[in-house]
Amino acid sequence: MNALFSPGSLVTIAGAVLTVVGAIAYLGDNANLSLPTIFYGIPILLGGLALKSSELPPPQRLTPAAQFRQQREDPASADLAKLLKDVDRWRYGQKAHLESSLEALKLWDEDQPPQLISVAELADQHSYGLALTFAVGGVPYQRWQDQQQRLGRFFGSGLSAQLEAIGADQLRLTLCTAPAQADADADADAAGNPSPTPPTAP
């Protein structure tokens, strides 16, 4: 259903309607209506079809938009909120979401790029985060692990990153910001205790 309301679909439908109206007007010998509608309708229809051919839908959003709104709007969550907004929209002319980011992180395969399947928001009393589930495509899990320390810093200041393999061909990247928890993490490290873990993805 969402595909019906994508920008490419709406442009295609608008062009098709104008073209049909123009054709009917032409057959009815109504030149005043047929010429402008056909003149605009056919190019709009062709443009819509071109958009549809390069359309990349947003990943499945597992968390309702109304949930965690307060945590999302916290200034400390600005980088993650921007990332969520970036992936939660239709893309055109790209092979995958976060294409330029994955290329910069050397997590890209031109023939089989990783595909973002779903995104979920996470929150508890200490932190807010995003869980991004990817189909790894032609990029093996080991390459993701090699970049794990860089992943958090790449997507925002103060973010931590965790990776989890899901079967043989998927992984979950969890990015969390925990300003209130930073001191607890430092104290835990100083005491030789494991740091608290981020909230669990659904």
C-alpha positions as CSV (number, residue, x, y, z in Angstrom):
1,M,0.0,0.0,0.0
2,N,2.8,2.4,0.8
3,A,4.2,1.9,-2.7
4,L,1.0,3.3,-4.1
5,F,1.6,6.6,-2.3
6,S,5.3,6.9,-3.1
7,P,6.4,10.2,-4.9
8,G,7.1,8.1,-8.1
9,S,3.6,6.6,-8.0
10,L,1.9,9.9,-7.4
11,V,3.7,11.5,-10.3
12,T,2.9,8.5,-12.6
13,I,-0.8,8.6,-11.6
14,A,-1.0,12.4,-12.2
15,G,0.6,12.0,-15.6
16,A,-1.7,9.1,-16.5
17,V,-4.8,11.0,-15.4
18,L,-3.9,14.1,-17.4
19,T,-3.1,11.9,-20.5
20,V,-6.4,10.0,-20.3
21,V,-8.4,13.3,-19.8
22,G,-6.5,14.8,-22.8
23,A,-7.2,11.8,-25.0
24,I,-10.9,11.8,-24.1
25,A,-11.1,15.5,-24.8
26,Y,-9.4,15.0,-28.1
27,L,-11.8,12.3,-29.1
28,G,-14.6,14.7,-28.1
29,D,-13.2,17.4,-30.3
30,N,-12.4,19.7,-27.3
31,A,-9.1,21.2,-28.4
32,N,-9.0,23.7,-25.5
33,L,-8.8,20.8,-23.0
34,S,-7.1,18.2,-25.0
35,L,-4.0,20.1,-26.1
36,P,-2.8,21.3,-22.6
37,T,-3.6,18.1,-20.8
38,I,-1.8,15.9,-23.4
39,F,1.1,18.4,-23.6
40,Y,1.7,18.2,-19.9
41,G,0.3,14.7,-19.2
42,I,2.7,12.7,-21.4
43,P,5.9,14.2,-20.0
44,I,4.7,13.9,-16.4
45,L,3.7,10.2,-17.1
46,L,7.1,9.5,-18.5
47,G,8.9,11.2,-15.7
48,G,6.8,9.2,-13.1
49,L,7.7,5.9,-14.9
50,A,11.4,6.9,-14.8
51,L,11.1,7.6,-11.1
52,K,9.4,4.3,-10.5
53,S,12.2,2.5,-12.3
54,S,14.8,3.9,-9.8
55,E,12.7,3.8,-6.7
56,L,14.1,2.6,-3.3
57,P,11.4,2.3,-0.6
58,P,12.1,3.2,3.0
59,P,13.0,0.3,5.3
60,Q,10.2,-1.2,7.5
61,R,9.8,1.0,10.6
62,L,9.2,-1.3,13.5
63,T,8.4,1.4,16.1
64,P,5.4,3.6,15.8
65,A,6.3,7.3,15.1
66,A,4.5,8.5,18.2
67,Q,6.5,6.2,20.5
68,F,9.7,7.5,22.1
69,R,9.0,11.0,20.7
70,Q,10.3,12.7,23.8
71,Q,13.6,10.7,23.7
72,R,13.9,11.4,20.0
73,E,13.5,15.1,20.5
74,D,16.1,15.3,23.2
75,P,19.1,17.4,22.1
76,A,21.4,14.5,22.9
77,S,19.6,12.4,20.4
78,A,19.9,14.9,17.5
79,D,22.3,12.7,15.5
80,L,20.1,9.6,15.7
81,A,16.9,11.6,15.0
82,K,18.6,13.0,11.9
83,L,19.7,9.5,10.8
84,L,16.2,8.1,11.3
85,K,14.7,10.9,9.3
86,D,17.2,10.3,6.5
87,V,16.5,6.5,6.1
88,D,12.7,6.9,6.6
89,R,12.0,8.2,3.2
90,W,11.9,7.2,-0.5
91,R,15.1,7.3,-2.4
92,Y,15.7,7.7,-6.2
93,G,18.7,6.8,-8.2
94,Q,20.5,5.0,-5.3
95,K,21.2,1.3,-4.9
96,A,20.8,1.3,-1.1
97,H,20.0,3.5,1.9
98,L,23.1,5.1,3.5
99,E,25.0,4.5,0.3
100,S,27.5,7.2,0.7
101,S,28.0,6.4,4.4
102,L,28.6,2.7,3.7
103,E,31.1,3.6,0.9
104,A,33.0,5.9,3.3
105,L,33.1,3.1,5.9
106,K,34.4,0.6,3.3
107,L,31.2,-1.5,3.8
108,W,30.1,-1.4,0.2
109,D,29.9,-3.9,-2.6
110,E,28.9,-2.5,-6.0
111,D,27.2,-5.6,-7.2
112,Q,25.6,-6.7,-3.9
113,P,25.4,-3.6,-1.6
114,P,24.1,-4.1,1.9
115,Q,20.3,-3.3,2.1
116,L,18.7,-1.7,5.1
117,I,15.6,-3.9,5.9
118,S,14.2,-2.4,9.0
119,V,14.8,0.2,11.7
120,A,13.6,0.2,15.3
121,E,13.8,2.8,18.0
122,L,15.1,1.8,21.5
123,A,14.9,3.7,24.8
124,D,15.2,3.2,28.5
125,Q,15.8,5.5,31.4
126,H,19.4,6.1,30.3
127,S,19.6,6.1,26.6
128,Y,18.0,6.3,23.2
129,G,19.1,4.3,20.1
130,L,18.3,2.9,16.8
131,A,18.6,-0.8,15.7
132,L,19.3,-1.0,12.0
133,T,18.8,-4.5,10.4
134,F,20.8,-5.0,7.2
135,A,20.9,-7.8,4.6
136,V,24.7,-7.9,4.3
137,G,24.8,-8.6,0.5
138,G,28.4,-8.9,-0.7
139,V,29.9,-7.5,2.5
140,P,30.9,-10.2,5.0
141,Y,30.2,-9.8,8.7
142,Q,33.9,-9.7,9.5
143,R,34.3,-6.4,7.6
144,W,31.5,-4.9,9.7
145,Q,33.3,-6.1,12.9
146,D,36.5,-4.5,11.7
147,Q,34.7,-1.2,11.5
148,Q,32.7,-1.5,14.8
149,Q,34.8,1.0,16.7
150,R,34.4,3.5,13.9
151,L,30.7,3.1,13.4
152,G,29.5,5.0,16.4
153,R,31.8,7.9,15.9
154,F,30.9,8.0,12.2
155,F,27.2,8.5,12.8
156,G,27.4,10.9,15.6
157,S,29.4,12.2,18.6
158,G,29.2,10.1,21.7
159,L,27.4,7.2,20.0
160,S,28.2,3.6,20.8
161,A,27.8,0.8,18.2
162,Q,27.1,-2.9,18.7
163,L,26.8,-5.5,16.0
164,E,24.8,-8.8,16.1
165,A,24.8,-11.4,13.4
166,I,21.3,-12.6,12.4
167,G,21.7,-15.9,10.6
168,A,24.1,-16.1,7.7
169,D,23.0,-13.1,5.6
170,Q,21.7,-10.4,8.0
171,L,23.0,-8.3,10.9
172,R,21.8,-5.7,13.4
173,L,23.7,-2.5,14.0
174,T,22.6,-0.9,17.2
175,L,23.6,2.8,17.7
176,C,23.0,4.3,21.1
177,T,23.6,7.6,22.8
178,A,23.7,7.6,26.6
179,P,24.8,10.9,28.1
180,A,23.5,10.1,31.5
181,Q,25.2,6.7,31.4
182,A,28.7,7.9,30.3
183,D,29.8,8.4,33.9
184,A,28.5,4.9,34.9
185,D,30.4,3.4,32.0
186,A,33.6,5.1,33.0
187,D,33.1,4.0,36.6
188,A,32.4,0.5,35.5
189,D,35.6,0.4,33.4
190,A,37.7,1.8,36.2
191,A,36.3,-0.9,38.6
192,G,37.0,-3.6,36.0
193,N,33.3,-4.4,35.7
194,P,31.5,-4.8,32.3
195,S,29.8,-1.7,31.0
196,P,26.0,-1.6,31.0
197,T,24.6,-2.7,27.7
198,P,22.3,-0.6,25.5
199,P,18.5,-1.4,25.4
200,T,17.6,-4.5,23.4
201,A,16.1,-4.2,20.0
202,P,12.6,-5.7,19.5
